[in-house]
């Protein structure tokens, strides 16, 4: 019975948090919602300008899925509680959204397959690297996570931590000796 009560309280706190976030950011959410609805409709209508054929429906579906992922990324930027979650949501949603749009463009211009493959590879390499660097800079700046967890990097500064350097091999200088 206590498990049910605990889960009910957790769900209720999530509902209350989302309600307060909605109240706090209602103006921004309406602006983002309106922008993304127009964006999604525009991308979908671009697909319908293509002459009727078997690939048109696939293209419209992929373009719309990509635009919806972009919308979820923007919504996540507003809704997530800390910088690390915002970075994660923004990176994943924009990567998936962009790749879906690239697949949709492939259905429109199949002769561009090599260019689209290079663009997709570039995005798959640079988005995670960029988000990693942003998260690393935020961590080094001292940003805290809202949900407490284990800090596996705690105590690390630069390339090696103090305990790791102090346990060096015999004859190798520690960090204090090297300074």
PEHU-V717327 format. One record per pair of residues at least 24 apart in sequence whose C-alpha atoms are under 6 Angstrom apart, sorted by the first residue. I is the first residue (numbers start at 0). J is the second residue. If there is no record, write none. Layout:
BEGIN
i=I j=J
i=I j=J
END
This chain:
BEGIN
i=35 j=70
i=39 j=63
i=39 j=66
i=54 j=106
i=58 j=103
i=58 j=106
i=61 j=99
i=61 j=103
i=62 j=100
i=62 j=103
i=65 j=96
i=65 j=97
i=65 j=99
i=65 j=100
i=68 j=92
i=68 j=96
i=69 j=93
i=69 j=96
i=81 j=144
END
